[in-house]
Amino acid sequence: MRLAPSASRVAALLPVLAFPARASAQTSGGGATTVTPSAADWGGSAALVAVVVLLLLVLGVGVKLYDAKRKREADALTVQARVSDALLRDFVTLPITAVATGSTWRRAPVVLTIRGKVPTAESRDAVMRLVSQELSRHHPAVRAEDRLVVDPLVGKERTATLSR
């Protein structure tokens, strides 16, 4: 990645800006004067410590939020895998998928969307009954959403493909 010409000049000055040296005015007298620490020196140090503590605090909050998001996604994937396994076990011939989505915030429930095609309304009810049983057993806070489509040709396409 190329830096802009002004950015490279500023980058060259960063070490000088980061560690300023003490400077004092030249005097015409022959005696050397000693510099005494003043309240301004302590104020600068306190400001630096406050900025470092604030940055560490912001970094800690960011890590905590990222960890909460990661745990929430892992919970959603666990729900999706458990329900997908149950659907595959009982309705192996039907093209049905379960997709879990959840918000980053803990208060919003995970939504499990069931999508696919079923041949009859009874099989649709059976699929949703199985999903609700599986969710009530292991994940009662998860909400199931029905996106199944009744398509009478689904079963016929499968049997025509198998009979060839």
Secondary structure, 3 states (H helix, E strand, C coil): CCCCHHHHHHHHHHHHHHCCCCCCCCCCCCCCCCCCCCHHHHHHHHHHHHHHHHHHHHHHHHHHHHHHHHHHHHHHHHHHHHHHHHHHHHCCCCCEEEEEECCCCCCCCCEEEEEEEECCHHHHHHHHHHHHHHHHHHCCCCEEEEEEEECCHHHHHHHHHHHC
